[in-house]
Structure formats: structure tokens, C-alpha cells
Amino acid sequence: MVRMDEAVIVEASEDSVAVCCGVCLWTNAAGLLHLEEDYRVAGEVWRVRKNDPDPLPSNPHAHCIGGSSRFIGCKLHLGTRQLFTSKNKPLDRFLNEDQFGRLIELIRPKFPGIEFPLLV
């Protein structure tokens, strides 16, 4: 059960409501623990995934799931700041250093044992 003071409404419309409840823990078919959490930085909502079935562009990496349409659907390398398409094609774009730094500071306590930013 999630306390409502811990939940955050990420997006709402007449048809649906997207709520971030913090960390999502589940396992994949191989039995690997899959960690997932959403972070809001400068208007964008980044979902960070560890043990994603697709470990590219980095493991862990972030998916933009909300905010301005220019980033939605992109993946973020958590070492180089580079943005990638959902098909792992590198874009010639990088997340702003300040925004990346804030995201890394939010991520760091949730993934102990991983040194951020990731080494390339």
C-alpha cells in the first residue's frame, strides 16, 4: 500500500492519471531484480532502470517518460549525458550539465554500490 503523501501525480487527463509511487521492484523472466524509479528534474520525468532487459545505452540508464515532448521517449546515458532514441541511436544532444548533476544526486542514494556518473 502506498501512502498518498508519498505518491506524486505525474500527468493527468480526462482519461487517465499517471502517478509516481517511488521505487518499483519486480523481477524479469531471468529472475534478476529490476529496480525502477522516477525522478523529476527541470520539468522532465526520468525513469531510471537497473537490470533493464535492454542495457543500452548504459546500465543503469534513464528513460524520459514525461515533460517536454522533445525528450519523451529518449534514453539517457548516465555517464556521458548523451541522449539516445528509443532504438539506441545516439543523438547529437546532451542533457544540460546542471540538470544531469541534479539527476545524478537524486539517483545516487537509490542505487548504492554504483558509482555515478558511470564510467564510459
Backbone torsions as a table, in degrees:
resi	resn	phi	psi	omega
1	MET	NA	138.8	179.9
2	VAL	-107.5	129.6	174.8
3	ARG	-73.0	138.8	-177.1
4	MET	-64.0	-24.9	177.8
5	ASP	-74.4	-9.6	175.8
6	GLU	-96.8	-19.3	-178.3
7	ALA	-85.5	147.2	179.0
8	VAL	-128.5	127.6	175.5
9	ILE	-76.4	120.1	-177.8
10	VAL	-89.4	-39.8	-176.7
11	GLU	-153.7	143.9	178.8
12	ALA	-141.5	142.4	174.5
13	SER	-143.0	-177.2	177.9
14	GLU	-65.6	-27.1	-174.2
15	ASP	-99.6	-20.3	-174.7
16	SER	-156.9	164.1	174.0
17	VAL	-135.5	128.1	174.7
18	ALA	-101.1	124.6	-176.4
19	VAL	-121.4	132.0	173.8
20	CYS	-94.8	119.1	-179.1
21	CYS	-106.0	13.3	-179.9
22	GLY	96.2	-139.8	-174.6
23	VAL	-74.4	134.6	174.9
24	CYS	-110.7	121.1	-179.3
25	LEU	-114.0	126.2	174.4
26	TRP	-157.8	170.8	178.7
27	THR	-114.7	153.2	176.3
28	ASN	-91.0	-176.7	-176.3
29	ALA	-60.9	-27.8	179.4
30	ALA	-83.6	-0.6	179.0
31	GLY	84.8	6.6	178.4
32	LEU	-77.2	136.1	176.8
33	LEU	-65.5	129.8	-178.6
34	HIS	-111.7	114.1	179.3
35	LEU	-101.5	138.7	-177.7
36	GLU	-148.4	133.4	176.6
37	GLU	-149.5	148.5	-179.4
38	ASP	-101.8	141.1	179.4
39	TYR	-133.7	134.8	176.9
40	ARG	-101.9	123.3	178.0
41	VAL	-137.4	121.3	176.6
42	ALA	50.8	40.8	175.8
43	GLY	91.1	-15.4	177.9
44	GLU	-96.9	148.5	175.5
45	VAL	-110.8	118.4	-178.8
46	TRP	-107.8	128.2	174.8
47	ARG	-100.1	115.6	-178.6
48	VAL	-94.0	131.4	-177.2
49	ARG	-125.2	132.5	173.0
50	LYS	-114.8	139.3	-177.4
51	ASN	65.1	32.3	174.3
52	ASP	-62.9	141.0	177.1
53	PRO	-56.5	-26.6	176.3
54	ASP	-110.8	97.6	-173.7
55	PRO	-77.8	10.4	-178.9
56	LEU	-96.6	144.6	8.3
57	PRO	-85.2	-12.6	175.7
58	SER	-151.7	165.5	178.1
59	ASN	-128.5	107.3	2.0
60	PRO	-77.3	168.1	174.8
61	HIS	-142.0	174.0	-177.9
62	ALA	-121.2	144.8	174.5
63	HIS	-113.0	134.2	175.2
64	CYS	-83.2	117.2	-176.4
65	ILE	-113.8	-3.8	-179.7
66	GLY	-163.3	161.9	-179.9
67	GLY	113.5	-145.9	-178.0
68	SER	-70.4	144.3	-173.6
69	SER	-63.7	-21.0	-177.7
70	ARG	-66.0	-24.4	-179.2
71	PHE	-105.6	-20.2	-175.8
72	ILE	-58.4	130.2	-178.5
73	GLY	93.6	-13.1	179.1
74	CYS	-79.4	156.2	171.4
75	LYS	-109.1	153.2	-178.4
76	LEU	-125.0	125.6	173.9
77	HIS	-74.4	125.4	-175.8
78	LEU	-87.0	26.0	172.9
79	GLY	-130.7	-47.2	-175.0
80	THR	-93.2	-13.2	-175.1
81	ARG	73.9	1.6	-175.9
82	GLN	-74.2	141.3	176.2
83	LEU	-92.6	145.4	-179.7
84	PHE	-130.0	154.5	173.0
85	THR	-72.3	170.0	177.5
86	SER	-63.7	-17.4	177.9
87	LYS	-96.1	15.4	176.8
88	ASN	68.2	23.0	174.8
89	LYS	-88.3	126.8	-178.4
90	PRO	-66.7	137.6	172.8
91	LEU	-98.3	153.7	178.0
92	ASP	-85.6	49.0	-178.1
93	ARG	-138.0	146.7	-179.5
94	PHE	-132.9	142.9	176.5
95	LEU	-66.1	140.2	178.2
96	ASN	-49.7	138.9	-176.3
97	GLU	-58.7	-40.9	179.8
98	ASP	-65.6	-44.6	179.0
99	GLN	-64.3	-41.0	178.0
100	PHE	-62.3	-43.5	178.9
101	GLY	-60.4	-41.2	178.0
102	ARG	-65.7	-41.4	178.1
103	LEU	-62.0	-44.6	179.6
104	ILE	-61.1	-42.0	179.2
105	GLU	-63.9	-34.8	176.5
106	LEU	-71.1	-37.4	-176.8
107	ILE	-73.3	-41.9	-171.5
108	ARG	-46.1	-49.1	-178.0
109	PRO	-69.9	-22.5	-176.7
110	LYS	-83.3	-17.2	-178.9
111	PHE	-126.1	67.1	-179.1
112	PRO	-62.4	146.4	179.5
113	GLY	91.8	-7.3	177.0
114	ILE	-110.8	128.4	179.6
115	GLU	-85.8	118.4	178.6
116	PHE	-111.8	146.4	-6.6
117	PRO	-66.9	154.1	-177.7
118	LEU	-64.8	148.3	173.2
119	LEU	-74.4	146.7	-178.1
120	VAL	-78.2	NA	NA
